[in-house]
Amino acid sequence: MAHLQLESVVKSYGQTQVLHGVDLTVPGGAFCVFVGPSGCGKSTLLRMIAGLEPITGGKVLIDGTVVNDLAPHRREVAMVFQNYALYPHMSVYDNMAFGLKMARMPKGEIDRRVRRAAASLRIDSLLERRPAALSGGQRQRVAIGRAITRDPKIFLFDEPLSNLDAELRVSMRLEIARLHKELGATMVYVTHDQVEAMTLADLIVVMNAGRIEQIGTPEDIYERPANRFVAGFMGAPRMNFLPGRVETKAGEPVVALGGGRTLPLAGAAIGALAPGQAVSLGIRPEALRIAGAGEPGAVPLGVYHSEYLGGSNYIYLDAGDLIPQADEHLVVAAPASQRPAVGEKIGIVFDAARLHVFDEEGNAVGA
């Protein structure tokens, strides 16, 4: 179980810097996921760990050894690519055995490793087929099996499920999670899909514009986002944001919203903010609910759109004077039984205990 360390890692293409001093420690045996929007540098960082991209500055260490100048095959890592990267003229067996043959491993050991990996991935009946005769999910299993046969210190996955349909993505997520538990190996996984990040990771690294915004467990990232970017990126539908200003009401600190409404401040945010300070309130769709008939404190809003998902219903509401921007909406996660009609006015109740407060720079307050 190798541990990985990045120290002030920088990447530039000419005068353009795309990674800005990345520092990260991945403990041995962890499943670490890099997540972020397209172009944030996550795949570039993965390729630098693999040795496929040269490092402009900083250090990459595996088990305490600096590997900046080591060739990819000497780093004892194995990479699973988005496009599978299988040899079309070779059988499944030969694809999985190829790297071992190049390393001049004895035939008996090659055969043992290939058949063991194939059995663990449930593709042992496909060893004589060629990639063209396989489904997308089977091809990805072969690519993962090829990595397993190398018995690497670290597995690297570059968006391995993005070419699969929705059902296969779920089954392969389960397969990869099972393999991690079975192998106990260190895995670093790149995705832009937050569902993959939340369901697979022990450790999530949220990236944006070549920088790390936050590192933490899935629970940390979702429940205690470090800033507005993380709060808005992690979660589907995204977190609702309401502009406001800190005021005092009856001697207690509150956030004044549009339309003369106020919400109380709670926890550490009370002492961290001064009256008159502009803030953003963040609240997840599941922390809003439809009020009962005549319930006090409900905010009346009109239904703009709803998305029925079988087990739940996402209701998009015209935000009225709560949000100045005309194209912004509040989203409520409601039970499937609650299906108000478009145009209907409904009352919404905020769970004040689940509010997130962000300052003018977008940093979380009192987190």
C-alpha positions as CSV (number, residue, x, y, z in Angstrom):
1,M,0.0,0.0,0.0
2,A,2.1,2.9,-1.3
3,H,1.6,6.4,-0.2
4,L,1.7,9.3,-2.7
5,Q,2.9,12.8,-1.9
6,L,2.9,15.9,-4.1
7,E,4.9,18.9,-3.0
8,S,4.4,22.3,-4.7
9,V,3.8,20.7,-8.1
10,V,3.6,23.1,-11.0
11,K,2.9,22.6,-14.6
12,S,3.4,25.2,-17.4
13,Y,3.0,25.1,-21.1
14,G,5.3,27.9,-22.3
15,Q,4.2,31.0,-20.4
16,T,0.9,29.5,-19.5
17,Q,0.8,28.0,-16.0
18,V,-2.0,25.4,-15.6
19,L,-1.1,23.9,-12.2
20,H,-0.2,26.3,-9.4
21,G,1.8,24.6,-6.6
22,V,-0.3,21.6,-5.8
23,D,0.3,20.0,-2.3
24,L,-1.3,16.7,-1.5
25,T,-0.7,13.5,0.6
26,V,-2.6,10.3,-0.3
27,P,-2.2,7.7,2.5
28,G,-1.4,4.1,1.5
29,G,-4.5,2.1,0.6
30,A,-6.7,5.2,0.2
31,F,-9.1,5.7,-2.7
32,C,-8.5,9.4,-3.7
33,V,-10.6,11.1,-6.3
34,F,-9.7,14.3,-8.2
35,V,-12.9,16.0,-9.2
36,G,-13.6,19.3,-10.9
37,P,-14.9,21.0,-14.1
38,S,-13.3,20.4,-17.5
39,G,-10.0,22.1,-17.8
40,C,-9.2,22.4,-14.1
41,G,-6.0,20.4,-14.4
42,K,-7.0,17.1,-12.8
43,S,-6.1,14.8,-15.8
44,T,-2.8,16.7,-16.3
45,L,-2.0,16.1,-12.6
46,L,-2.7,12.4,-13.0
47,R,-0.5,12.1,-16.0
48,M,2.3,13.9,-14.2
49,I,2.0,11.3,-11.4
50,A,2.2,8.6,-14.1
51,G,5.2,10.1,-15.7
52,L,3.3,10.8,-19.0
53,E,3.7,14.6,-18.6
54,P,7.0,16.3,-17.4
55,I,6.8,18.2,-14.2
56,T,7.7,21.9,-14.4
57,G,8.3,22.4,-10.7
58,G,7.9,20.6,-7.4
59,K,8.1,17.0,-6.5
60,V,6.2,13.8,-6.9
61,L,7.1,11.1,-4.3
62,I,5.9,7.5,-4.1
63,D,6.7,5.8,-0.8
64,G,9.1,8.7,0.0
65,T,11.1,8.4,-3.2
66,V,11.1,11.3,-5.6
67,V,10.1,10.0,-9.1
68,N,10.2,13.2,-11.1
69,D,12.9,11.8,-13.4
70,L,11.8,8.2,-13.5
71,A,10.3,6.7,-16.7
72,P,6.6,5.7,-16.4
73,H,7.4,1.9,-16.3
74,R,9.8,2.4,-13.4
75,R,7.3,4.2,-11.2
76,E,5.4,1.0,-10.4
77,V,2.0,2.6,-11.3
78,A,-0.6,1.3,-13.7
79,M,-3.0,3.6,-15.6
80,V,-6.5,2.8,-16.8
81,F,-7.5,5.2,-19.6
82,Q,-10.8,6.6,-20.7
83,N,-10.6,5.0,-24.1
84,Y,-9.5,1.6,-22.8
85,A,-6.3,1.7,-25.0
86,L,-6.6,-2.0,-26.0
87,Y,-4.7,-3.6,-28.9
88,P,-7.5,-4.5,-31.4
89,H,-5.5,-7.4,-33.0
90,M,-4.8,-9.1,-29.7
91,S,-7.0,-11.4,-27.7
92,V,-8.1,-10.4,-24.2
93,Y,-5.5,-12.7,-22.8
94,D,-2.7,-11.2,-24.8
95,N,-3.8,-7.6,-24.0
96,M,-3.6,-8.4,-20.3
97,A,-0.3,-10.2,-20.7
98,F,1.4,-7.8,-23.0
99,G,3.1,-5.6,-20.3
100,L,4.3,-8.6,-18.4
101,K,5.8,-10.1,-21.6
102,M,7.6,-6.8,-22.2
103,A,9.0,-7.1,-18.7
104,R,10.3,-10.6,-19.5
105,M,8.3,-12.3,-16.8
106,P,8.2,-16.1,-16.8
107,K,5.3,-17.6,-18.8
108,G,4.0,-19.4,-15.8
109,E,3.8,-16.3,-13.7
110,I,2.2,-14.4,-16.6
111,D,-0.5,-17.0,-16.9
112,R,-1.2,-17.1,-13.2
113,R,-1.6,-13.3,-13.0
114,V,-3.8,-13.0,-16.1
115,R,-6.1,-15.8,-15.0
116,R,-6.3,-14.5,-11.4
117,A,-7.2,-11.0,-12.6
118,A,-9.7,-12.3,-15.2
119,A,-11.4,-14.3,-12.5
120,S,-11.6,-11.4,-10.1
121,L,-13.2,-9.3,-12.9
122,R,-15.5,-12.1,-14.1
123,I,-14.0,-12.0,-17.6
124,D,-12.3,-15.4,-17.5
125,S,-14.7,-16.7,-20.2
126,L,-13.7,-13.9,-22.6
127,L,-9.9,-14.5,-22.7
128,E,-9.9,-15.7,-26.3
129,R,-12.0,-12.9,-27.7
130,R,-10.7,-9.7,-29.3
131,P,-11.8,-6.2,-28.2
132,A,-14.2,-5.7,-31.1
133,A,-16.3,-8.6,-29.8
134,L,-16.7,-7.1,-26.3
135,S,-19.2,-4.6,-24.9
136,G,-17.9,-1.3,-23.5
137,G,-18.2,-2.6,-19.9
138,Q,-16.2,-5.7,-20.8
139,R,-13.5,-3.7,-22.5
140,Q,-13.1,-1.5,-19.4
141,R,-12.8,-4.7,-17.3
142,V,-10.0,-5.9,-19.6
143,A,-8.3,-2.5,-19.2
144,I,-8.6,-2.8,-15.4
145,G,-7.4,-6.4,-15.5
146,R,-4.3,-5.4,-17.5
147,A,-3.5,-2.9,-14.7
148,I,-4.1,-5.5,-12.0
149,T,-1.7,-8.0,-13.6
150,R,1.2,-5.6,-13.1
151,D,0.6,-5.6,-9.3
152,P,1.4,-1.8,-9.2
153,K,2.0,0.3,-6.1
154,I,-0.6,2.8,-7.3
155,F,-3.6,2.4,-9.7
156,L,-4.4,5.6,-11.7
157,F,-7.8,5.9,-13.4
158,D,-8.5,8.7,-15.9
159,E,-12.3,9.1,-16.3
160,P,-12.6,5.3,-16.9
161,L,-16.4,5.2,-17.0
162,S,-17.2,8.3,-19.1
163,N,-17.7,6.2,-22.3
164,L,-20.3,3.9,-20.7
165,D,-24.0,4.2,-20.5
166,A,-25.8,5.0,-17.2
167,E,-26.5,1.4,-16.2
168,L,-23.0,0.2,-16.9
169,R,-21.5,3.2,-15.1
170,V,-23.3,2.1,-11.9
171,S,-22.2,-1.6,-12.2
172,M,-18.6,-0.6,-13.0
173,R,-18.6,1.8,-10.0
174,L,-19.6,-1.1,-7.8
175,E,-16.9,-3.3,-9.5
176,I,-14.1,-0.8,-8.9
177,A,-15.2,-0.3,-5.2
178,R,-15.2,-4.0,-4.7
179,L,-11.7,-4.3,-6.3
180,H,-10.4,-1.6,-4.0
181,K,-11.6,-3.4,-0.9
182,E,-10.3,-6.7,-2.3
183,L,-6.9,-5.5,-3.3
184,G,-6.4,-2.9,-0.6
185,A,-4.4,-0.8,-3.1
186,T,-3.8,2.9,-3.3
187,M,-6.0,4.3,-6.1
188,V,-6.1,7.8,-7.6
189,Y,-9.2,8.4,-9.8
190,V,-10.0,11.4,-12.0
191,T,-13.6,12.3,-12.9
192,H,-15.9,15.3,-13.5
193,D,-18.8,13.3,-12.2
194,Q,-19.5,14.2,-8.6
195,V,-21.6,11.0,-8.1
196,E,-18.5,8.9,-8.9
197,A,-16.5,11.0,-6.5
198,M,-19.0,10.8,-3.6
199,T,-19.6,7.1,-4.0
200,L,-16.1,5.8,-4.5
201,A,-13.7,8.1,-2.6
202,D,-12.2,7.9,0.8
203,L,-10.6,11.2,0.0
204,I,-11.9,13.8,-2.4
205,V,-9.7,16.5,-4.0
206,V,-11.9,19.3,-5.5
207,M,-9.9,21.2,-8.1
208,N,-10.6,24.5,-10.0
209,A,-8.4,26.4,-12.4
210,G,-5.3,24.4,-11.5
211,R,-5.6,24.8,-7.7
212,I,-7.0,22.6,-5.0
213,E,-10.1,24.1,-3.4
214,Q,-10.7,21.5,-0.7
215,I,-9.5,18.1,0.4
216,G,-11.7,15.9,2.6
217,T,-13.9,12.9,3.0
218,P,-17.2,12.9,1.0
219,E,-19.0,14.0,4.1
220,D,-16.6,16.9,4.7
221,I,-16.9,18.1,1.2
222,Y,-20.7,17.9,1.1
223,E,-21.6,19.0,4.6
224,R,-18.8,21.5,5.3
225,P,-17.7,23.0,1.9
226,A,-14.7,25.3,2.3
227,N,-16.1,27.9,-0.1
228,R,-18.9,28.7,-2.5
229,F,-17.2,27.0,-5.5
230,V,-17.1,23.7,-3.7
231,A,-20.6,24.1,-2.3
232,G,-22.0,24.8,-5.8
233,F,-20.0,22.1,-7.6
234,M,-20.7,19.2,-5.3
235,G,-24.4,18.4,-5.2
236,A,-27.0,17.7,-7.9
237,P,-29.1,19.8,-8.1
238,R,-26.6,22.4,-6.9
239,M,-26.9,24.3,-3.7
240,N,-29.2,27.3,-3.7
241,F,-27.5,30.7,-3.0
242,L,-29.3,33.7,-1.6
243,P,-27.6,37.2,-1.4
244,G,-28.1,38.9,2.0
245,R,-26.7,41.3,4.6
246,V,-26.0,40.8,8.3
247,E,-28.2,42.7,10.6
248,T,-29.4,42.7,14.2
249,K,-33.0,42.0,15.0
250,A,-34.3,42.1,18.6
251,G,-30.7,41.9,19.7
252,E,-29.9,38.7,17.7
253,P,-27.8,38.5,14.5
254,V,-29.8,37.7,11.4
255,V,-29.3,37.7,7.6
256,A,-31.6,40.1,5.8
257,L,-32.9,38.8,2.5
258,G,-34.9,40.4,-0.3
259,G,-38.5,41.2,0.4
260,G,-37.8,42.1,4.0
261,R,-37.3,38.5,5.1
262,T,-34.7,37.4,7.6
263,L,-33.1,34.2,8.6
264,P,-31.2,33.7,11.9
265,L,-27.4,33.2,12.1
266,A,-26.3,30.1,14.0
267,G,-23.1,28.6,15.4
268,A,-19.6,30.0,14.7
269,A,-20.9,32.4,12.0
270,I,-22.4,34.6,14.8
271,G,-19.1,35.8,16.1
272,A,-17.4,35.9,12.7
273,L,-19.6,38.4,10.9
274,A,-20.3,42.1,11.6
275,P,-23.6,44.0,11.0
276,G,-23.7,45.4,7.5
277,Q,-21.5,42.7,6.0
278,A,-22.6,41.3,2.7
279,V,-22.9,37.5,2.6
280,S,-24.4,34.6,0.6
281,L,-26.6,32.0,2.2
282,G,-26.3,28.5,0.8
283,I,-28.9,25.9,1.3
284,R,-29.2,22.4,-0.2
285,P,-32.4,21.5,-2.0
286,E,-33.1,18.8,0.7
287,A,-32.9,21.4,3.4
288,L,-36.0,23.1,2.0
289,R,-39.5,21.7,2.3
290,I,-43.0,22.5,1.2
291,A,-45.0,24.0,4.1
292,G,-48.2,22.6,5.4
293,A,-51.4,24.5,5.0
294,G,-51.3,27.7,7.1
295,E,-47.8,27.0,8.5
296,P,-46.3,30.2,9.9
297,G,-43.0,31.5,8.5
298,A,-43.4,29.9,5.0
299,V,-42.2,31.9,2.0
300,P,-44.8,31.8,-0.9
301,L,-43.1,31.1,-4.3
302,G,-44.4,30.1,-7.7
303,V,-43.6,26.7,-9.3
304,Y,-41.6,27.2,-12.5
305,H,-40.8,23.6,-13.3
306,S,-40.6,20.1,-11.7
307,E,-38.6,17.0,-12.4
308,Y,-40.3,13.8,-11.3
309,L,-37.7,11.1,-10.7
310,G,-39.9,8.3,-9.4
311,G,-38.7,8.3,-5.8
312,S,-38.4,12.1,-5.5
313,N,-39.4,15.3,-7.1
314,Y,-37.2,18.3,-7.8
315,I,-39.3,21.5,-7.8
316,Y,-37.9,24.6,-9.4
317,L,-39.4,27.8,-8.0
318,D,-39.4,31.4,-9.1
319,A,-37.2,33.1,-6.5
320,G,-39.2,36.3,-6.6
321,D,-37.4,39.1,-4.6
322,L,-35.2,36.6,-2.8
323,I,-32.7,36.6,-5.7
324,P,-32.3,39.7,-7.9
325,Q,-31.3,37.7,-11.0
326,A,-34.3,37.0,-13.2
327,D,-33.0,33.6,-14.4
328,E,-32.2,32.1,-11.0
329,H,-34.5,29.6,-9.3
330,L,-34.7,27.9,-5.9
331,V,-34.7,24.1,-6.1
332,V,-36.5,22.0,-3.5
333,A,-36.0,18.2,-3.1
334,A,-39.5,17.0,-2.3
335,P,-41.1,13.5,-1.8
336,A,-42.5,12.1,-5.0
337,S,-46.0,12.5,-3.6
338,Q,-45.7,16.3,-3.6
339,R,-46.2,17.3,-7.2
340,P,-47.5,20.9,-7.4
341,A,-48.6,22.2,-10.8
342,V,-46.5,24.7,-12.8
343,G,-47.7,28.2,-11.9
344,E,-49.0,27.1,-8.5
345,K,-48.0,29.2,-5.4
346,I,-46.6,27.0,-2.6
347,G,-45.1,27.9,0.8
348,I,-41.4,27.0,1.4
349,V,-39.8,26.6,4.8
350,F,-36.0,26.9,5.3
351,D,-34.2,24.6,7.8
352,A,-32.1,27.4,9.4
353,A,-29.8,24.8,11.2
354,R,-28.6,23.7,7.7
355,L,-27.7,27.0,6.3
356,H,-24.2,27.7,4.9
357,V,-22.8,31.2,5.1
358,F,-20.2,32.6,2.7
359,D,-18.5,35.9,2.9
360,E,-17.9,38.4,0.0
361,E,-14.9,36.5,-1.2
362,G,-16.9,33.2,-1.3
363,N,-15.2,31.6,1.7
364,A,-17.3,29.6,4.2
365,V,-17.9,31.4,7.5
366,G,-18.1,29.4,10.7
367,A,-17.6,26.0,9.0
